[in-house]
Amino acid sequence: MLQILVMKDWFKVLAGGLLVSIICGCSGGNLVKEIHISLYNNNELKIKLNVMTSKPVDLYAEYWIEGKQPVKYRSTTTSNGTSYKLVLCNILPDTTYSYHIVTVDGGDTVVGKPHTFKSHQLPLFLQEQFNAKIAAKATLPSQFNDGLMLINKRYAPGVAFLVDAKGQIRWYHMIDRLGFKVINFTKDKTLLSILGRNDEPTSYGSEILEVNMLGDTLLHLTKGQGDFKQTIHHEILKNDKGQLVTIFVDNRIIDLTSVGGSKQDTVNGDGIMVMDKTGKQLYKWSVFDVMDPLKDPKILKTKKDWMHANSLSYDTDGNYLMSFYNNGQIWKINSRDGKVIYKFGKGGTIAMPADCNFTQAHAAHVNKQGNLMFFDNGVEKHQSGVYAMKIDEKNQTSTIAMHIKLPKEIFNGRMGSAYMINDTTTLVCCSKRHIVVLANNKGVLQWTMETSVPTYRAGFIKYEQLDPYLKP
């Protein structure tokens, strides 16, 4: 016999979560004694089921949108004897779900009776954050509907979002006192971010946070711990060893009297730092290792932010790719000895085609076609775009593999990103314009999404990378 104990208002929020208790009889082979439902991590899109059984068993929940069976999703599961914590992650707001508990005891599988719950609406401050529109007569590529966009709110309270092509929030994580300055999805199915205060510059911060897809904190480092003494900015990655890789501000006291400065002048450069999860420094490289600021004729003007590195990624051979805003170049840096392999851009070592006239770049990376791809801020011509370049390191030459000229109406002079969805469409973030667009290779916009937050980038994560937490 099944007895359901409910409050006067079945869906009343208690201590930040749903509270529904179900007490189950153990007759008929049903090993489940109790089910308690609430929010997980106080998040409206994560539902927690605490399940008690009469004996240890294998156990999970299957759930589905009411009326849409047999499209079922499966919970994550952790257990402790006869107490189980199940988390339902694939939740839409204001939606009625059915679920049942499945127990596996030896060779016996028992599917429990179905129960229902209704998810809450998102909090008001999270509603109407994104407004997505498909262009007239446009057909979106299937790949675009097969993943979610990663978007970050850079000011406190910080929010990390995963958003679908409809502009619907499918996942979020919020922190109170800091903003998500930069965020990346890792191969470990976690989100790794730089956190910073509102009074810190746009993409600069002093904390590192890693959370899993349940919103559990896996790593939290604060400036001052271990060798983590510097302000970090613009990038946070994991390498193949699971170590933290970031860009740091390298402050040097330099005698600039020979170029009209003072004897103890400060030049702020950039460097690459690798740390373990305790903040112990394992590797450090600096622009000062390969460049002399005294040989820069503009150093008195740029000394407060000499190079302004704004992205860091890995080439296919494991060496670093680093873009700089102030000199408009992208460098390839040997990750072992720190030597610069090439400089791509005006005044660089790689010869460029005459029609490759980008000015300032962001989000430099190797795309799935093996080409160097980046967002072109287009500052000099007041028109932003996207380049993918085929680099011939041996002959120090380059050719244009793709060039997208974006409409001048969405010119974006700072920040931004561009990532291929398939061979003919690219997801582009125009941060200053508060807009993310899907453009074809001719620069025609197929889809647009206005954002309430000036996100630094818009990454794209396939559902297969998010499995089992999120599904279409």
Stockholm file with secondary structure:
# STOCKHOLM 1.0

chainA/1-472         MLQILVMKDWFKVLAGGLLVSIICGCSGGNLVKEIHISLYNNNELKIKLNVMTSKPVDLYAEYWIEGKQPVKYRSTTTSNGTSYKLVLCNILPDTTYSYHIVTVDGGDTVVGKPHTFKSHQLPLFLQEQFNAKIAAKATLPSQFNDGLMLINKRYAPGVAFLVDAKGQIRWYHMIDRLGFKVINFTKDKTLLSILGRNDEPTSYGSEILEVNMLGDTLLHLTKGQGDFKQTIHHEILKNDKGQLVTIFVDNRIIDLTSVGGSKQDTVNGDGIMVMDKTGKQLYKWSVFDVMDPLKDPKILKTKKDWMHANSLSYDTDGNYLMSFYNNGQIWKINSRDGKVIYKFGKGGTIAMPADCNFTQAHAAHVNKQGNLMFFDNGVEKHQSGVYAMKIDEKNQTSTIAMHIKLPKEIFNGRMGSAYMINDTTTLVCCSKRHIVVLANNKGVLQWTMETSVPTYRAGFIKYEQLDPYLKP
#=GR chainA/1-472 SS CEEEECCSSTTCEETTEECEEEEECCGGGCCEEEEEEEEETTEEEEEEEEEEESSCCEEEEEEEETTCTTCCEECEEEEETTEEEEEECCCCTTCEEEEEEEEEETTEEEECCCEEEECCCCCGGGTTCEEEEECTTCCCCGGGGGEEEEEEECSSSEEEEEECTTSCEEEEEEESSSEEEEEEECTTSEEEEEEECTTSCTTEESEEEEEETTCCEEEEEETTSTTCCSCEEEEEEECTTSCEEEEEEEEEEECCGGGTSCTTEEEEEEEEEEECTTCCEEEEEEGGGTCCGGGCTTHHHHGGGSSCEEEEEECTTSCEEEEETTTTEEEEECTTTCCEEEEESTTCSSBCCTTCCCCSEEEEEECTTSCEEEEECCTTTTCCEEEEEEEETTTTEEEEEEEEECCGGGCCCSCCEEEEEETTEEEEEEGGGTEEEEEETTSCEEEEEEESSCCSCCEEEEHHHHTTTCCC
#=GC SS_cons         CEEEECCSSTTCEETTEECEEEEECCGGGCCEEEEEEEEETTEEEEEEEEEEESSCCEEEEEEEETTCTTCCEECEEEEETTEEEEEECCCCTTCEEEEEEEEEETTEEEECCCEEEECCCCCGGGTTCEEEEECTTCCCCGGGGGEEEEEEECSSSEEEEEECTTSCEEEEEEESSSEEEEEEECTTSEEEEEEECTTSCTTEESEEEEEETTCCEEEEEETTSTTCCSCEEEEEEECTTSCEEEEEEEEEEECCGGGTSCTTEEEEEEEEEEECTTCCEEEEEEGGGTCCGGGCTTHHHHGGGSSCEEEEEECTTSCEEEEETTTTEEEEECTTTCCEEEEESTTCSSBCCTTCCCCSEEEEEECTTSCEEEEECCTTTTCCEEEEEEEETTTTEEEEEEEEECCGGGCCCSCCEEEEEETTEEEEEEGGGTEEEEEETTSCEEEEEEESSCCSCCEEEEHHHHTTTCCC
//
